């Protein structure tokens, strides 16, 4: 049985994705740029810190997911984590942009605050994500809720990657951190109000290791998570590489970051509803394959465009394919969780979203490693007026070449994904 969700509750719940994406995308897009190009920390040191950050996050995701599946209070098993963790999360996110040290101390400060941020982010956002399959049961409900969720998420992406240059360029990085920390806290508050849990959901009774084994014995999950890893790597690389691309390949002003990223995400907002309709008509697997192709084709011009105008047109085209992928990731994982319930008799959203996060976190770390290696090996010089040709080529590869290769691998994975477990409004399975 599904949970009766009013339109107001659905809107409030899905609005929480604005906070999630605002923090995640702002972190992904600017944290390396801020500590490397603005504060002058060596790229290699930041790469090491991001690898440690990724390893911790990878461990915490399945651990927190497992605990959440077994957790029981009169307020539920997911909501208490969100309610009590959201304010500390917003506060630590703000501190990321207040480097309370200098010299080599900056590296240690960065490492400490990033790890603390990671603990709180996983605690709150994993439990928020785990509520989605529980609250929305049919394909129609999931496609609708996911389109709303991703619409708010895209607004968060816009706020997180396009707006910051407009603020830090005028008021400084600290003021930017305060503004976005408060914004994230407000939307997480709305998310808590809109959240509902299914009290009839059967809890996970497996031990930790047994739960992990059951999760990875689900071949559909293995295929999904591999495809998701390759897709998420492109999401991490795109916003992180764009500041370098606009500054050194296009020789444009700081505002070009906002325009280019804004066009990507503004275009994506109405497109999520188009992809939702296609999902109901053709099924999530076929629709995902089409979205991956559209996304990869749209990225290709970034390998050679030299004018801001051409880059802006390309950014608008990227938004179309990206909208489909981000809308479908939750829908496909919900299918996998439904299949697991039929096999095990338990609802284990926490473990599945946790194990998904375990794998995806390595994509974030890989993004930092790829960027640090490319920048250091290509002859990049921090904050130089011009860069050598090898560095420009490297930046273009970070932005488009490596993501296209990653999308080819994602396409192969989702070609092998043939689960049709999700149910549309009539209750019948579909592909």
N, C-alpha and C positions, 0 to 999 in steps of 0.2 A: 504494500500500500504506500502511495506517495503521501506527501505532506501538503495540506492546503496552504498555498502561499498567495497572499493578496498582492496585487500589483505594486502597492507601496512597499511592502516587505521585500519583494523581488528587486525593486529598484534600489532600495537601501543596501541589500546584500550585495548585489552586483557592483554597486558603487565602490565597495571596498577594493575592487581591483584597480581603481585609480591610485590608491595609496601604494599598493603592491608594486605596480609598474613604475610609478613616479620614483620610488626609492631605488628599485632595481635598475632602471634605465639610466637614471642620473648617476648612480654608482658606476655602472658599466661604461657610460659615455665619457665621464669626466674625471674619475678618480685617478687613473693612470696619467692622464694629461695634466691634472693639477699637481700631483706630487712629482712628476718627471719634468714637465716643461716649465711650470710656474715656480715650484719650490726647489727644483734642481736635484732631486734624489736620483741616483743612478738607476737607469731602467732595469738592470739586472737585479738590483736589490728589491725593487718593487715586484718584479717577476717572481722572486723567491717568496715574498710575503703573500702574493696571490695564490701561489701553489699551496702554501700552508693553509691559507683561508679556504681554498677549495677542498682540501683533504678533510678539514674539520667539518665543513658543511656537509660533505659526503657522508661522514660518520653520523652526524646529528640527524640527518633526514630520516633514515630508516629507524633509528633509535627512538626519536620523538614520535614517529608515526606508529610504531609498535606500542609505545606507552599510551598514546592517544586512543588506539583501538580498544584497549583494555580499561581505560580510565572511566570511572563512574562517580558522578556527584549528582545532587538534585538539580543542578543547573545544566547537566549534560556532560559529554565527554570531550567536546571540541571547544565550545564557547568559553569556558573559564580560561583556557590558555590565551585566547584572543583578547578577552576583556582585561586580564591582568598584565598582559605583555605589551599592549599597544603603546602606552605612554613611555615606558622605558625604551622601546624600540625607536620611537620618534626622537627622543632625547639623544640617544647614542648616534643616530643618523646625523643629527645636527652637529655633533662633536667631530664628525669626520672632516668637516670643513673649517675646524678651528685647530690648526697644528700647534699644540702647546709645547713645542720643543724646537730645536734647531740643530743643524749639522747632522751628525750620525744619529742623534736622538730622534730625528724625524722618522727614520726608518723604524725604530722601536715603537714610537708612538703610533705610527701607521699600522704596524702589525698588531699591537694590542687592541686598538679601537676597532679595527676591521674584524678581529676575531669575536669581540664582544657583540658587535653589530650582527655578525653572522648567527650567533646563538639565538638572539632575540628575533631576528628575521625568520629563521626556520620555525621557531616556536609558534609565532603568530600566523605566518602565511601558510605553512603546511596545514594547520588545522582549518584555516579558511578554505583552502583548496579542497580538503577532504569532505567538506560539507556539500559540495556541488552535486556529486552523484546521488547523495542521500536525499537532498531536497528536490531534485528534478529527476523524474523517473523515465518518462517516455521520450522518444526521439524528438517529437514536436516541442516538448517542454525544454529539453536540453538545448536544441538548436536555438530556441527563442532566448532562453536565459544566457546561453553562451554568447549570443550576438550582443545582448545588453552588457554582459560582463566585459566583453572585449571592446565594446564601444567606450566604456569608462576606462578600460585599460589603455586604449589608444590615446585618450585624453591625458592619462597619466604619463604615457610615453612622450607626448608632445610637451607637457609641462616639464618632464624630466630631462629632455635632451634639446629642445628648441628654445625654451625660455631662459635657462640659466645664463647664457652669454649676455642677454639683455640686462640681467641683474648684476652679475659679478663684474661686468665691464664698467658699471656706473657706481655700484654701492659696495663692491667687494665680495669675496667668497664667503665670509662669515655671515653677512646679512642674507645672502642667498640660502645658506644652510638653515638659518632660523625660519625664514619664510616657508621653505618647503617642509621643514620638520613639523611646523604647526599645521600646515595643510594636510599632511599625511595623518596626523593624529585625529583631525576632524572627520575625515572620511572613514577611518577605521572605527570611529565611534558610531557612524551610521551603519557600518557593516555589522557591528555587534547587535544593534537594534533589529536588523533585518534577518539575522540568522535564526534558523529553526532546526531542531534535530529530531530524527525519527526514533522515538522511544522504543519502538518494536524491533529495531535493528538488532540482529544477533551479534553478540560480542565475539572477538577473537579469543579462542581458548588455547591456541598453540603456544609453545615456548618460543623464545626469540629465534633460535636457530631453525626450528621447525617452520616457523612463519616465513623466514627468509627462503628456505628451500622450496616451500609451496609456491611462493611468489615467483621465483625464477624457474620453476617447473612449468609455469604457464607460458607456452611458446609464443602465444600472441603478445604477451607483455614483453618478452625479449625482443621480438621484432619491433614492437611499438617504441620501446625505449631506445633502441639503436637508431631508428629513424628520427626520433625526437632529439637525440643527442646531436646528430648532424645538422638538424634544422636550428636548434638552439645555438650552436656554434656560430652560425651566420648572424643570428640576432645579437650575439655578443660582439662580434667583429664590426658590424655595420656602424652602430653609433660611436664605438670607440675609435674607429679609424677616420670618421668623417672630419673631426677637428683638424687632424693632420692633413687630410686631403684638401680641404678648402683653403687652408693656410699656405700649403707648400705646392700643391699641384695646380690649384686654380688661382693662387695669389689673390684671394678675395679677403674682404673684411671679416671680422668676427661674426657679424650679423648673417653671413652666408651659412654658417652652421644652423642657425635658427630657421632660415628660409628653406634650406635643403631638407632638414629633418622634419620641419613642419609640413612640407608638401607630401613627404612620405606618409605621415600619419593622418593628416587631414584628408587625403585621398582615401585612406583605409577606413575611415569612420563609416561612410555610407555603404562601403563595399561589404562590410561584415553581414549586412542584412541580405545582400545579393547571394553571398556564399551560404547563408543559412537556408535560403529557399532552395538552392541547388542541392544542399545536403539532404533536405527532406525528399527531394525528387530523385536524386541519383545515388544516395547513400554516402556515408562519410569517407569510405576508402577511395572511391573514384573521384570524389570532389577534392580530397587531399592531393591526389596525384596531379590533378589539373592545376591546383594552386601552386604546387612546387614548380611545375613547368613555367607557369606565368612569372613566378618570382625569379627564377634563374635567368630567363630571357631578359627580364627587365634590368637585372644587374649588369649584364654584359657591356653596355655602353660606358660604364664607369672605368673600364680598362683604357679608354682612349680619349674621352671628352676633355676639352681644355678650356671651355668657357663656362662661366657660372650659369648662363641661360640653358645650355645643353644639359648641365648637371641637374638643374631644377626640373626640366621635362622628364629626365630619367627618374628622379625621385618620385614624381607623381605616379609614374608607371609602376615603380616598385611597390607602392602602397596597395595596389590592387591585389597582387599575389600574396603579399604579406598578410592582408586581412583574412584571406581564406585559411591560411595555415594556423594563425593564432586562434581563430574561432574553432577550428576542428581538433586541436590538441586535447582539450578537455573532453570533448564528445567521444573521441576515440578511446581515451583512457577510461571513461565511464563504461564503455562497452566491455573493456577488459575486466573491470571490477565486477560487472554483472556476471560475466562468465565464471569468475572465481567464486562468486556466491553459489552458483549452481554446482560447483565442484566441492566446495568446502562447507557450505551451509552458514557461513559467517560473512558479515560486511566488514571488509578490511581496507577501507579507503585510506586510512592513515598509513598503513604499510606500503600500499601501492604508490601513493603520492610520495612517500618517503623514499622508496627505492628508486622511483623516477628522479627525485631530487638528488639522490646519491650519484646517479649516472650523469645527470645534467650538470651538476656542480663541476665535474671535470671539464666540461665544455667551457665554463667561465675561466677556469685556471688555464686551459689550453689557449684560450683567447689571449690571456696576458702573456703566456710563454711565446706564442706566435708573434705577438707585437714586439715584445722585448728582443727576440732573436732577429726579426726582420730589421728593426730599427738599428740595432747594434751592428749587425753584419753588413748592412747596406751603406754605412757611412753617415747615418743621420747625426746631426749636431743639434742639441737642444736649443730652441729659441733663436736659431740662426736666421738671418734675413733670407737666405736662399739655401737650398739643399742640393747635393750632387744628384746627377741623373739616376744613379743606382738607388738612391733613397726614394726618389719619386716613383720609380718602378715598384719598389717594395711596398710603398703606401698604396698604390693601385691594386697590387696583389692582395694586400690585407683587406681591402674594401670590396673587391669583386672576384678576383681570381680564385682565391682559397674558398670563399663562400660558394661559388658556382660548383667547384669540385665537391664540396660538402653536400650540396643539394643533389648532385647526381647520386651520391651514396644514399641519401635519404630516400630518393625516388625508388631505388632498387629495394630498399627495406620495405617500403609501403606497398610495393608490387606484391610482396610475399605475405602481406597482412590480409587475411581473408575471413576475418571474424565478422559475423553479422548478428551480434547479440543485442544491440540497442533496439528498443521498441518505439515505433512511432505512436501517434495518438490512438490508432486502432488496436494497439497491443500486440501486433504481429511482428516477428523479427524481420529485419531487413538488412541488406548488405551495408 
